[in-house]
Amino acid sequence: MRLEASAVEEIIRRGVKPLHAFVALMLAALREFGVINFGVVHEVTKQVGEKMALIYGRGSSPSESLEKAASLLEVGQFEVVPNQGNLLFMLKSSTCRVCPKGVGGLELPGKLCPLVGLLAGFSGMKAEEARKEGSYCVMEFKA
Protein backbone atom coordinates (compact mmCIF):
# COMPACT_ATOMS: atom_id res chain seq x y z
CA MET A 1 0.00 0.00 0.00
CA ARG A 2 1.49 3.27 -1.12
CA LEU A 3 0.12 6.75 -0.51
CA GLU A 4 0.64 9.11 -3.41
CA ALA A 5 1.04 12.86 -2.81
CA SER A 6 -2.51 13.42 -4.08
CA ALA A 7 -3.84 10.94 -1.50
CA VAL A 8 -2.02 12.76 1.28
CA GLU A 9 -3.50 16.06 0.08
CA GLU A 10 -6.98 14.48 0.10
CA ILE A 11 -6.49 13.20 3.65
CA ILE A 12 -5.49 16.69 4.79
CA ARG A 13 -8.44 18.26 2.92
CA ARG A 14 -10.86 15.93 4.74
CA GLY A 15 -9.53 17.00 8.12
CA VAL A 16 -8.49 13.46 8.98
CA LYS A 17 -7.14 13.22 12.51
CA PRO A 18 -4.41 10.72 13.43
CA LEU A 19 -6.88 8.25 14.96
CA HIS A 20 -9.06 8.38 11.84
CA ALA A 21 -5.99 7.73 9.68
CA PHE A 22 -4.94 4.85 11.93
CA VAL A 23 -8.33 3.13 11.52
CA ALA A 24 -8.56 3.64 7.75
CA LEU A 25 -4.94 2.71 7.04
CA MET A 26 -5.07 -0.36 9.29
CA LEU A 27 -8.26 -1.67 7.66
CA ALA A 28 -6.81 -1.10 4.19
CA ALA A 29 -3.57 -2.90 5.08
CA LEU A 30 -5.38 -5.85 6.68
CA ARG A 31 -7.57 -6.20 3.58
CA GLU A 32 -4.57 -6.05 1.27
CA PHE A 33 -2.93 -8.83 3.32
CA GLY A 34 -6.13 -10.84 2.83
CA VAL A 35 -6.86 -11.32 6.52
CA ILE A 36 -10.22 -9.50 6.67
CA ASN A 37 -13.28 -8.96 4.54
CA PHE A 38 -16.46 -6.91 4.85
CA GLY A 39 -18.27 -9.63 6.82
CA VAL A 40 -15.58 -9.69 9.49
CA VAL A 41 -15.36 -5.89 9.64
CA HIS A 42 -19.15 -5.65 9.93
CA GLU A 43 -19.42 -8.09 12.84
CA VAL A 44 -16.41 -6.69 14.70
CA THR A 45 -17.50 -3.06 14.34
CA LYS A 46 -21.06 -3.98 15.33
CA GLN A 47 -19.72 -5.29 18.65
CA VAL A 48 -17.60 -2.16 19.03
CA GLY A 49 -20.70 -0.02 18.41
CA GLU A 50 -22.67 -1.93 21.06
CA LYS A 51 -19.89 -1.36 23.60
CA MET A 52 -19.59 2.32 22.67
CA ALA A 53 -23.34 2.70 23.24
CA LEU A 54 -22.87 1.32 26.76
CA ILE A 55 -20.07 3.80 27.41
CA TYR A 56 -21.54 6.93 25.80
CA GLY A 57 -25.27 6.12 25.79
CA ARG A 58 -27.62 5.93 22.84
CA GLY A 59 -29.77 8.80 21.67
CA SER A 60 -33.44 8.98 22.64
CA SER A 61 -34.45 7.55 19.24
CA PRO A 62 -32.81 5.40 16.57
CA SER A 63 -32.26 8.51 14.43
CA GLU A 64 -30.62 10.37 17.31
CA SER A 65 -28.45 7.31 18.02
CA LEU A 66 -27.10 7.34 14.45
CA GLU A 67 -26.43 11.07 14.71
CA LYS A 68 -24.74 10.70 18.10
CA ALA A 69 -22.41 7.90 16.98
CA ALA A 70 -21.39 9.76 13.82
CA SER A 71 -20.84 12.98 15.75
CA LEU A 72 -18.79 11.28 18.48
CA LEU A 73 -16.48 9.83 15.83
CA GLU A 74 -16.46 12.99 13.68
CA VAL A 75 -16.85 10.82 10.58
CA GLY A 76 -17.72 13.59 8.12
CA GLN A 77 -20.77 15.39 6.69
CA PHE A 78 -23.90 13.29 7.03
CA GLU A 79 -27.65 13.36 7.34
CA VAL A 80 -30.17 10.85 8.63
CA VAL A 81 -33.29 10.53 6.48
CA PRO A 82 -36.45 8.48 7.13
CA ASN A 83 -37.25 6.15 4.23
CA GLN A 84 -40.30 3.84 4.14
CA GLY A 85 -40.03 2.90 7.81
CA ASN A 86 -36.25 2.61 7.71
CA LEU A 87 -33.51 5.17 8.28
CA LEU A 88 -30.92 6.15 5.70
CA PHE A 89 -27.56 7.35 6.96
CA MET A 90 -26.20 9.42 4.08
CA LEU A 91 -22.51 10.29 4.32
CA LYS A 92 -20.93 12.62 1.78
CA SER A 93 -18.19 10.29 0.53
CA SER A 94 -15.59 12.99 -0.03
CA THR A 95 -15.77 13.98 3.65
CA CYS A 96 -15.52 10.53 5.24
CA ARG A 97 -12.56 10.38 7.60
CA VAL A 98 -12.45 6.60 8.14
CA CYS A 99 -12.87 5.29 4.59
CA PRO A 100 -10.37 2.49 3.85
CA LYS A 101 -10.43 3.56 0.19
CA GLY A 102 -10.57 7.36 0.34
CA VAL A 103 -8.27 7.72 3.34
CA GLY A 104 -6.55 4.34 3.60
CA GLY A 105 -5.67 4.07 -0.09
CA LEU A 106 -7.28 0.63 -0.52
CA GLU A 107 -7.41 -0.28 -4.20
CA LEU A 108 -9.09 -3.68 -3.99
CA PRO A 109 -12.70 -4.12 -5.13
CA GLY A 110 -15.62 -4.44 -2.74
CA LYS A 111 -16.60 -2.56 0.36
CA LEU A 112 -14.86 -2.48 3.71
CA CYS A 113 -16.71 0.37 5.44
CA PRO A 114 -16.39 0.16 9.23
CA LEU A 115 -19.35 2.48 9.79
CA VAL A 116 -22.11 0.09 8.71
CA GLY A 117 -21.57 -2.32 11.61
CA LEU A 118 -20.57 0.37 14.07
CA LEU A 119 -23.73 2.41 13.47
CA ALA A 120 -25.89 -0.73 13.63
CA GLY A 121 -24.37 -1.75 16.94
CA PHE A 122 -24.47 1.72 18.46
CA SER A 123 -28.09 2.34 17.44
CA GLY A 124 -29.38 -1.17 18.09
CA MET A 125 -30.76 -1.36 14.54
CA LYS A 126 -30.16 -3.93 11.82
CA ALA A 127 -28.12 -2.83 8.83
CA GLU A 128 -30.11 -3.60 5.69
CA GLU A 129 -27.85 -2.35 2.93
CA ALA A 130 -24.83 -0.18 2.16
CA ARG A 131 -24.40 1.33 -1.27
CA LYS A 132 -22.88 4.21 -3.16
CA GLU A 133 -25.32 6.75 -4.63
CA GLY A 134 -23.60 9.52 -6.53
CA SER A 135 -21.42 11.43 -4.10
CA TYR A 136 -22.88 9.69 -1.03
CA CYS A 137 -22.33 6.45 0.80
CA VAL A 138 -25.82 5.38 1.86
CA MET A 139 -26.39 2.95 4.71
CA GLU A 140 -29.91 1.73 5.35
CA PHE A 141 -31.03 0.62 8.80
CA LYS A 142 -34.22 -1.13 9.83
CA ALA A 143 -35.86 1.11 12.42
N, C-alpha and C positions, 0 to 999 in steps of 0.2 A: 504494500500500500504506500503510495507516494502522494504527497500533497504538492500540487503545482502552486505557483505564485497566485494564480487567479483564485484557487480554492482558499488560500489563506486570506486573500482580500475579501472573499465572500463571507468567511467566518467572522472576520472583523466587522463587516457591514451588518451582519445579523446581531451583533452585540453578544456573541457567544462568550460565556464566562468559562473559566477553567474547568469547573465541574461538568458543565454541559459538554465541553470538548472531550473530557475524559470518557463520559458515557458514550457519545457518538463514535469516537475513535476506537474504543474498546469493542463495541458491538461490531463495527465494520471489520476490525482485525479478526475477531473470533469467527465471523462468517467467512472471511477469506481463508482462514485455516480449516474451514469445514466442520467446526465443532458445535455450531448452533444453527438453528433455522427459525423461521417465524413461529412455529408451534411452540418451541422451547421458550423463545423470548416472550411470547404471549402468556404462557402459564407462569413463568417466573415473575414477570412484571405485574401480573394480576395479584399474586401473593404479596408483592412489595406494596401495591396499592392498598390492599386490605390492611396491612400493618401500618401504613402511613395514615389511613383513616382512623385507626385506633389512637395513634399519637396526636394527630392534629384535628380530628373530628370531622365528620361529614357536614355538608351543608344541610339546610332544613328541607331541601327537596333534591331529587335527582339532578335537576338542572343546576342548582346551586352547588352541588357536590362536584360536578364536572368543572364548573367555573373555579371553584376553590382549589382543586387539584392543579389545574393548569396555571392558575395564578401563583400558587406556592412554588411551583417549579419554573416559573417564568419561561414557559415554552415558546411563546411567540404571540402573534396576533390571531385571535380566535373569536368565534361566536358560537353560541349554543342555540339551535333552532328546533322547535317542535316540528315533527313530521309524521303524520298519520299514526299518532299514539306512541311514536318513538322519539328519541332525541338525536339530532345530528350535531356532532362536534366538528365544526369547520375551521380548520387551521390553515392560514395563508402559508403555503409551502415555503415561500422564499423567506419567511421569518422564523421558521422552526429552528430551535437551538439544539435539538437532540437528534436530528435526522442522521442516521448512519450513512445516507447517500450525500445529502447536501452539506453536512458538516464533516462527517467521517470519511468521505471520499470513496465509499463503497461503490464498486462498478459492476457487481454481480447482479443478475436479474432477480426479480421477486421483491417482496417487501420484508422489512425487518423492523418496522416501527415499534418502539418500546411503549408508545403512548396508548395504544389500543388496549392492551392488558392492564396497564397501570390505571387508566381512567375507569375501566370496568371494575377493577378491584376496589378502587377508592370510592366509587359511587354506589357499588353494590348492584350494578346493572349488568346485563349480559351484552357482550359485544356481538352485534349482528353481522357487520360488514365494515371493511375499510377499503376505500378506493380513492383514486385521484380524479378530481373533476376540475378541469382547467387549471387554475392557479391555486387550487385548494386540495388539501388532504381531508377527506370526509370520512368520519368514523360514525357509524350508526349504532345506537344503543337502545335496547328494549327497555322502555320505562316501566 
